[in-house]
Amino acid sequence: MSDTYHVIRAYQASTSSPLIVRKGDVLSAGDKTSEWPGWIWCTDPSGKSGWVPEKYVRRAERRCTMLRDYDATELTVEPGEEVTILGRESGWGWCVNQQGLRGWIPLNHIEGHE
């Protein structure tokens, strides 16, 4: 089920080259900590890094195996925009905007997200 909401705070995507991984990929787990509980800093074999939901990996010490496909793309939005939330994970929403672009947005930037 998806729901449409208004953006109430601007959000700027943190990278133009996000981590995109597939089920079964093995990543290195980093020591970086997040202000968002439920996320782990991971690096793929090519050296590209990004935040991954802990629920999406099976962790064994410093290695993480992806349990599903994952795309760390973030969506830049401005107040007043409408987005459809396609999924929620640990304080973030996987959204699509009116132009059809998809990405993660912190849920506290979206009106009535809970």
C-alpha positions as CSV (number, residue, x, y, z in Angstrom):
1,M,0.0,0.0,0.0
2,S,1.3,3.5,-0.8
3,D,0.2,6.8,0.5
4,T,0.7,10.4,-0.8
5,Y,2.0,13.1,1.5
6,H,3.3,16.7,1.4
7,V,7.0,17.5,2.1
8,I,7.2,20.0,5.0
9,R,11.1,20.4,5.1
10,A,13.6,20.5,2.3
11,Y,16.0,17.6,2.0
12,Q,19.1,17.5,-0.2
13,A,20.4,14.1,-1.3
14,S,23.9,13.5,0.1
15,T,25.4,11.8,-2.9
16,S,24.9,11.7,-6.7
17,S,26.5,8.2,-6.8
18,P,24.6,6.0,-4.4
19,L,25.4,2.4,-3.3
20,I,23.3,-0.1,-5.3
21,V,23.6,-3.7,-4.3
22,R,21.9,-7.0,-5.1
23,K,20.7,-9.9,-3.0
24,G,23.7,-12.1,-2.1
25,D,26.3,-9.4,-2.5
26,V,28.9,-9.4,0.3
27,L,29.8,-6.0,1.8
28,S,32.3,-4.8,4.4
29,A,30.7,-3.3,7.6
30,G,32.2,0.0,8.8
31,D,32.4,1.6,12.2
32,K,30.7,4.8,11.2
33,T,27.7,5.6,13.4
34,S,24.4,7.0,12.2
35,E,22.0,9.4,13.9
36,W,19.3,7.0,12.6
37,P,19.1,3.7,14.5
38,G,18.7,0.7,12.3
39,W,21.3,1.6,9.6
40,I,24.8,0.3,9.0
41,W,27.6,1.8,7.0
42,C,28.7,-0.7,4.3
43,T,31.2,-0.8,1.5
44,D,31.0,-2.9,-1.7
45,P,34.0,-4.6,-3.3
46,S,34.6,-1.7,-5.7
47,G,34.9,0.7,-2.7
48,K,31.5,2.4,-2.9
49,S,30.0,3.0,0.5
50,G,26.6,3.9,1.9
51,W,24.0,3.4,4.6
52,V,22.1,0.1,4.5
53,P,19.2,-1.0,6.7
54,E,20.4,-3.5,9.2
55,K,17.3,-5.6,8.5
56,Y,18.5,-6.0,4.8
57,V,21.7,-7.8,5.7
58,R,23.0,-10.9,7.5
59,R,26.0,-9.7,9.5
60,A,29.0,-11.9,10.5
61,E,31.6,-9.7,12.2
62,R,32.9,-7.2,9.6
63,R,31.0,-8.7,6.6
64,C,27.4,-8.3,5.6
65,T,25.6,-10.4,3.0
66,M,22.6,-8.7,1.4
67,L,19.3,-10.4,2.0
68,R,17.6,-8.4,-0.8
69,D,18.3,-5.9,-3.5
70,Y,18.9,-2.4,-2.2
71,D,19.3,1.1,-3.7
72,A,20.6,3.9,-1.4
73,T,19.5,6.7,-3.7
74,E,18.2,9.7,-1.8
75,L,15.6,12.1,-3.2
76,T,16.1,15.9,-3.1
77,V,12.7,17.5,-2.2
78,E,11.4,21.0,-1.3
79,P,8.5,22.0,0.9
80,G,5.1,21.7,-0.8
81,E,6.1,18.8,-3.1
82,E,4.0,15.7,-3.0
83,V,5.6,12.3,-2.6
84,T,4.2,8.8,-2.5
85,I,5.7,6.7,0.3
86,L,6.3,3.2,-1.2
87,G,8.0,1.8,1.9
88,R,9.3,2.7,5.3
89,E,12.5,1.7,7.1
90,S,14.1,3.0,10.3
91,G,12.9,6.6,10.1
92,W,13.2,6.9,6.3
93,G,10.7,6.5,3.5
94,W,11.3,5.1,0.0
95,C,9.4,7.6,-2.1
96,V,8.5,8.6,-5.6
97,N,7.9,12.2,-6.5
98,Q,5.5,13.7,-9.1
99,Q,8.2,13.5,-11.7
100,G,8.6,9.7,-11.1
101,L,12.0,10.0,-9.4
102,R,12.5,7.5,-6.5
103,G,14.7,7.7,-3.4
104,W,14.9,7.8,0.3
105,I,13.7,10.8,2.4
106,P,13.8,11.2,6.2
107,L,10.2,10.7,7.3
108,N,10.4,13.7,9.6
109,H,10.5,15.8,6.4
110,I,7.1,14.6,5.4
111,E,3.7,15.7,6.8
112,G,1.7,13.1,8.6
113,H,4.1,10.3,7.8
114,E,3.1,8.1,10.8
